[in-house]
Amino acid sequence: MKKILLLLMLGATFLMAAETKLCPCPDEKPVREMEPKELYKLITDEVDDLWILDIREPDQIGHGEIFTLNLVQITRGYLEFKIRKAIPDLNARVVIYCCTGKRGRLAAKTMQEMGYTNVYSLKGGIREWVEQGYPLDTVYGEVVLKR
């Protein structure tokens, strides 16, 4: 009887733990996304407090990047180790991009957890940026892909 009771209690504990992980915390900040159009305007207006964080892998960066003077390149795997040195101001406006926006959202969430207060993920990543006709800086100069 004690074994059955113990197993039931253990099972209930595992179920409660699993339910807790599945349910988001009500005080958790959602990740904000920025449209390519809005980012392009900030870049062309030369906003001073804007940082662009490229978290793609080196072979992906070789295909082109979004050019700005305040560009930081840190792969997603090294973000937690290098971001404080690269962007020490926790209130700086940071827009993160990757290829499709998925890693960008994860990186933005991580930076929020680290205390950064003004972080965005570029909606759709660099793929959406290119599809909307915004320029990439490449080894060949600035390139705009047209449909």
Rosetta blueprint (number, residue, H / E / L):
1 M L
2 K H
3 K H
4 I H
5 L H
6 L H
7 L H
8 L H
9 M H
10 L H
11 G H
12 A H
13 T H
14 F H
15 L H
16 M H
17 A H
18 A H
19 E H
20 T H
21 K H
22 L H
23 C L
24 P L
25 C L
26 P L
27 D L
28 E L
29 K L
30 P L
31 V L
32 R E
33 E E
34 M E
35 E L
36 P H
37 K H
38 E H
39 L H
40 Y H
41 K H
42 L H
43 I H
44 T H
45 D L
46 E L
47 V L
48 D L
49 D L
50 L E
51 W E
52 I E
53 L E
54 D E
55 I L
56 R L
57 E L
58 P H
59 D H
60 Q H
61 I H
62 G L
63 H L
64 G L
65 E E
66 I L
67 F L
68 T L
69 L L
70 N L
71 L E
72 V E
73 Q E
74 I L
75 T L
76 R H
77 G H
78 Y H
79 L H
80 E H
81 F H
82 K H
83 I H
84 R H
85 K H
86 A H
87 I L
88 P L
89 D L
90 L L
91 N L
92 A L
93 R E
94 V E
95 V E
96 I E
97 Y E
98 C L
99 C L
100 T L
101 G L
102 K H
103 R H
104 G H
105 R H
106 L H
107 A H
108 A H
109 K H
110 T H
111 M H
112 Q H
113 E H
114 M L
115 G L
116 Y L
117 T L
118 N L
119 V E
120 Y E
121 S E
122 L E
123 K L
124 G L
125 G H
126 I H
127 R H
128 E H
129 W H
130 V H
131 E H
132 Q L
133 G L
134 Y L
135 P L
136 L E
137 D E
138 T E
139 V L
140 Y L
141 G E
142 E E
143 V E
144 V L
145 L L
146 K L
147 R L
